[in-house]
Amino acid sequence: MRRITLGVCGTVAATLVLSACGSGPSPDTTASGHTLRAMLPEHIRAAGVLKVGGSATVAPYLFYKGGGPAGMEKDLMNALGEALGVRVHLSDIDFAGLVPALQSQRIDVAMSDFTDSAERRQSVDFVDYTTSYSTLLVRGGNPGKLHSRDDLCGGSVAATVGSTSQKLAEEQDTVCTDGGRKGIQVLRMENNPSTWTQVHTGRADAMLIDFLIGQYVADQGQGEVVGATFHKQFHGAAVRKDDTRLRKALVAAFTQVMKDGTYIRILRKWKAERLAMSQPIVNASAS
């Protein structure tokens, strides 16, 4: 696990603790001027820090650029810190480790391309703030002539462990075999960059990937998005089920940044307007 501290200027240390300015007020900010801070649990108010976990390997959501954190989710975290009157301390944790990190109280919130799903909601609650869609990402030129999930039967798909992409790939494998066709070889990788490498080098035919990620990769000239989007879901900020005070504070903070225009400005910056919601919703996903 790498730790990223947002909001304190510094340099990259040997322990991979990264710092960047402008992520929110200092810990001694008072509630005056930050009325939402009073909604936070006492331990967060006292520390003046909200501990957030996210996978910083997923551009354009959250990734490293120029030696520091960047991305749409980093900007949204900054906006939450401003609204709540606290600093945001971000720990870089792979998707599969986010729920355990919440349960062990190493972090207060898990977010960044974190899909609200029925399986995850058995352990946590979500404050959903964007929609999400999936798409097929292939090598440039689409050598396999793939256009839909059905075209994947008998082929191979790379997927990041613990991600929605892995779940969709495994579900499609079942669809293929139940329909009397050849199954899908699912190559399970530890993070998005290594997953995409499998496709880029021809070891896998495709990725079932979040639409915004696929669009970003294609814009970099590193792949091609094919076929129609599918599997509408929601991305959210996950909290422990018993942390109702923090959940309510996050709902209020997202509501504020949505109303004051900060939210849509951030989404436009990252070409993500399609994902916008009019208000945050707790546990919005039906699946």
N, C-alpha and C positions, 0 to 999 in steps of 0.2 A: 504494500500500500504506500502510495506517495501522498504527501500532505501539501496542500496549497492553501496559503493564508491570503485571503482577499481583503485588502483594505489597509495593509501596513507596508510601506515602501521598504525594499530590501534587495538582496541579491540571491542568486541561486546557490544554495549551500550544498555540501557534499551529501547531505541526507535527503536531497531533492525536496526541500521545503522551498516553495516558490512564493514570491510576494508581488503584489501589484497594487497600485494606488487607486483610490476612488471607489471603494466598495461599500462605503457607508460610514456613519458617524463613529467616533471613538467610544470606548466603553463607558466613559463618564457622561455621555449625552443624557440629559434629563428628559423626563416624560413631556415637559412643556415643549410644544413644537413637534412632538412625536406622540400623539395621543394613543396610537395603537400599541405603544410599548407597554402600557399598563395591562394589556390583555395577555402578555406573555407569562409563562410559568416563572416563578420566583428565581430559580437557579439561572435562567437565561437572562433575566433582567439584571441580576446581581453581577453576572460576568460581563454583560454587555456584548455577548457573542452568541451567535446562532451557529451550531455545528451542523454542516451540511455534507452529505456524502453523494458522490456522483462519479460516473466513469468518464474520465477526461481523455478518452480515445475516440470520441464520436463527433467528428466535425460534420455539420457546423453547430451542433448543440453545445459541446464542451470539448476543448482540445487545447494543446499547447501551441503557441505561436510566438516567435521572437523571444523564447525563454520564459514566457508566462502564460497564464490561462486566458482563453478567448472563447467566444462563441455566444450564441443566443441565450443559452441557459446561464452563462456567466453574467450577461447583462441583466437577465431577469433576477438573478440572485442579488446583484447590486441594488436593483430597484426595491426588492423586498427588504434588504438591510436599511435602505433609506426610509422606507415607509414605517418600519418597526423601530427605528432608532437604535440599531445594533450593528456590529460588524458581522461579517459572514466568514467563517473559517471552513474551507472546503477540503475534505479528504478525498483523494482519488482512490476509488474502490471499484473493482470489477462488479458487473451486474449481479453475479451470483452471490456476492458478499454483502449486498446492500441491506437486505432484510435482516440477516444475522447481525450486522453492525447496528441497526436500529434496536433490535431486541436486546443486545448487550449494552445499550445506551452509550456506545462510543460516538454516535451521532444523534442529532435531534430530528433531522429531516433527510430523506433520500429523494433526489430529483435528478433531472438531466436525461431526457429521452427515456424516462422510466414509465413503462406502460402500466396502466391500471388494469389488473386482471383478477378474475375470481380466485385463482390460486394464491396470489399475493394478498388479496383482501382477507384471507383466512387469518393472516398475521398482522396486517397493518390496514390503516385507513388512508385513502387518497384525497387530496384536494386537487381536483383536476383543473387545468388551466389552458391546455391546448388539445385539439383533436390530433389524430395521427392516422396515416394510411400506410399500407405496404405496397411495394412494387417489385418488379424483377430488375435486377442489375446484372448486366453481362459485359463481356469484353467488347471493345469498340468494333463495330461492324457486325455484331451479333452472329458469330460464326456458327452457332448451333441453331440459328433460325428459330429462337424461342419467342413466343408471344403470349403465353399464358402459363398458369401453374400446371395445367394438364400436359403441356409439352415437356415437363420435367421428368415424367415417368421413364424409368430406365436410365436416367442420367444421374448427375451428382450436384449437390448443393452444399455450399459452405455456410456455416452458421456460428454465431458467437454464443458460447455457453451461457445459459441463464437468460438469454434474450428472447423476445417475442419471435424473432426470426427463427430461432431453433424450434420453438413450439410449432410455428407454421410449417416448417420444413418436415417435421416429424408427422404432423397431421396430414400433409399432402402425400407423404410416403404411404400412409395407411389408406388414403383415398385410391392411390394407384393400385395397391395390392388387392384391396377389396373389390376393385373393378376388373380384376383379372389381368392387370398389366404388371410390368416389371416395376419393382420398387425404386426408391431414390436412395442413393448412398449419401448420407449426411455426414459431412466433415465438420466436426465440432472443434472450434478454435477458441482461444482464451480472450481475444479482444477483436475489435472491428478491423484494425489494420492487418492483422494476420489472417483474418477471415477473407478480406478483399484480396489479399495476396494469392490465395488459392484460386480465385477466379482469374485474376490478372495473369497468372502463370499457366493457366489452362488445366490446373489440377481439378477444378470444379467448373461446372457449366454456368452456374449462376448463384446469386444470393437472393433470398427473399428479404428485402430490406426496407426500412423506413423510407417513405417517399422523400422527405427533406434531405436525408443523407444521400440517397441515390441521386437526387437532383444536384447536390453539391459536388459529388464525385464526377458526374457527367460534365458539369460546368468546368471542372479542372481538366477536362479532356482525358480522363482516366477510365472511362467506361461509358456504357449506354443504358438508359432506362427504356424498357420495352413493355408494351401492353398497357392495359388499364390498371388504375390503382384499385385496391381491394382491402378488405378487413379494416374498416373504420374502427378506431379505438380512441382512447384518451390518454394523454400524458399528465402525470400529476406529481405533487409533492407528497410523499408518503410519511406518515407518522405512526408511532405506536398507538394501538387501539385505546389504551387508557390515557393517552395524552390529549384529552379533549380540549384543554385550554389552548395548547399550541395549535391544534387543528382550527379552532375558531379564530385565532389570531392570524393564521395564514389565509383563511377565507377573507377576513377583513383587509389584509394587506393586498392580496390579489385584486379584490374589488376596487381598492383605491387606485392602484396603478392602471387598472383597466379604464376607470372613469377619467383619470387625469391625462390620458393620452400616452403615457409612458409605454404601456404594453404594446400598443399597435405600432409605435415608432420602432420599438425593438424588433418586432416581427418583420416589419418592412425592411429594416436594415439587412436581415438575413433571408429575404425572399420567402418568408413564411406566412404571409397574410392569409393564405388558404387555411391555415391551422387555427385561426383566431376563434375564440369563444367570447360571448357577450358578458359572461359572468363565470366565476369559479363554481364548480359543482362538486360536492362530496360524493365519492364513489359513483361516478357517472356511468361507468362501463357496465354493460349488461352481461359481459362474458368474462 
